[in-house]
Every structure is written in C-alpha cells, then in structure tokens.
Amino acid sequence: MRNLTAGIALAVVAGVALTGCTKPSTDATAPASSVPAVDPSRVSPTDLPTPPTVADAKGAIRDLTLGECKTDAGQESVSGSLTSTQPATADFLVTVSWTNATGDVMGRGYSVLRKVAPGQKVTFEIKAKVAAGATQCVKGVEYGTIAG
C-alpha cells in the first residue's frame, strides 16, 4: 500500500512538472501578445552620464543631506552636504537620478568627493539635464576608493 501511495504521488508530481513543458501555440488565430511595443518617447535618455566605479563600495546614505530637488524638464541642479560617519578616510560617490513614476531614469548627475575624513563635512552641487516626465529624485551614496 505504501508503494502504491508513493507511486501515485510521484505520478502527480511528474504530471504537474510536465504541464509547463508544452510547445507554444503557432495557431494564427491565437490572440496577439499583450506585451506593449517599446515607445521610444518613453525610453530614458541615451546620453546619461556614467558615474565612476567605486572599488569595494559600501552604502552610506545616512551621511547625506540633500537640498530641494526639482523635477522640471531641462537643466536642474541640487545641492547637498555629506558628513562622513566612516571610521577612515574614503572617497564618496553621490548620485541623483531623476525618475518617472515607473522608475525610468529621465536624468542623472553625480559628484565625486575625494578623501573625506571621518567627521568631515563636504558640500557639493549636482547638475543634470532632465527629460520631461520626471516625478522624483532618487539619491544614492557609495564610499570606498574611486580610481582616477
């Protein structure tokens, strides 16, 4: 009886597993894909600046104070300060991405802060060209070593 129950359970599991292995339909009467085509006007700008790489990066968002960040189309800037709570001198990369409601990046800017000592406060300004449709600013901070 035990072997019969195990056999039935194995058959059910195999049947369920094979259900997802069917070939897609090639029937011409099948409904068209519900995935929308890409609308080029909604794609992030292709000329976004690429921030440098931070070696052995760690996050430090708590060290950041960011001023007002407007989301109007065109040239935007945001100022801020960073006060290092790290135990040793480090380089910091502060990024701001202007995004729309679905998370597409509509503008990006960054600031590299070099050799910031523990407890040191550094001010900065980030400028970016922002495309229409931005609704929020997303901030980021990494610290470590930045080459160059």
N, C-alpha and C positions, 0 to 999 in steps of 0.2 A: 504494500500500500504506500509506504514511504517513497519507493522508487517511482511509482505512478504519479504521485503528487509532485515530485521533483521534476519529472518529465513534462508534465503539463505546464508547470511554472516556466521551465526552460523554453518550451514551445511558444508560450505567450510573449516572453521577453524577446525571443528571436523575431516573432511576427511584428512586434511593435518597432523593433530596431530596423527591420527591412522596409517598413512603411515609408520612411523618409528617403529611400533609395530608388524611387521611381523616376523614370525619364520624363523630362518636362514635355508638355504637350506641344506638338507642332501644328495643331489644328488651326487653320486660317480663320475660323470663326471664334477663336478664343479672344477674350477682351484684351485691349491694348494695355501695356504696362501702366501702372498707376504712379510710377516714378516720374516726377516732372522733369522736363528738359532743363538744362542749365540756362539761366537768364544772365547773359554777360553783364548787364547793368547792375546785377546784384552781387557780382564777384568782387572780392577785396581788391583794392588797387594793386597793380603789379609792381609798383615802384616803392614798396615799403622798405625802409632801411633795415638792414640786418645787424642786430646787436652783436658785439664780440662774444666769444665763448669765455665762460668763467670756469677755470680749472678747479676741480674738487668743489663745485658750487654747493652752497647751503643757503637756505632761505633766511631772510631777516626782515620780513615785512613790519615787524613791531618797531624797528628802528626808524621807520619812515613817517614823515608828516608831509602830506600833500595839500597844496592850496586848491582853490576852486578850479575845476576842470570843465570848461565849456565844450559843448559837442556840436557847435555850428560848423557848417561846411566852410572850408578854406583854411587859412593859416591859423593855427591855435597854439597857445603856449600855456604851460602850467609850471608854477614854481613850487619849491618844497625844500625840506631840510631832512637830513639824516643824522642821527646821533647814534654812534656805534655802541652797542652793548656787548660787543665781542671781546674776548679776553686778549686778543692780539691784533696788531695792525693788519689790515686787509684791504683789498680792492673791493669796491661795490659797483654793481650794475643796477641802475634804477630804470625800469621800463614803464611806459604808459601806452596802452593800446586803447584806441577809441573804437568801440564796437557797436554793432546794431543790436536789436532785440533778440536776434537768433545767434549772436556770438561771432558774426563775421567781422573781421578786423577792417575798419574803414580808415585807419590812420595809426601810425606808430612813431614813437620817439623814445630816445633813451639818453641817459647820462652816465658816464664812467667817472667814478670817484676813486682816485688812487691813494693808496697808503693812508687810510683813515685809521687813526689811533683809537684805542679804547677810550670811550667817553667824549671823543672829539665830535663837534657838530659842524657839518658841512652843508652849505646851501647850494642850490642848483636851479636851472631852468631847462625845461624840455620843450622843444618846438616840434610841430608836425604839421604836415598838410593832411587835412581831414576831408574825406569824401562825404557827400550828402548821405544822410541816413544814420549817422552815429547817434546813439542814445545814451551811452555811458562810457566812463573811463575805467579801465581795469589796470591796476597798478601791480608792479612786481619788484622784488628786490632779491638779488643774489649776492653773496660775498664769497671770496676766495682769492684766486690770482688771475689777473687778466693780462695776457701777453701783449706786447707792443707798446 
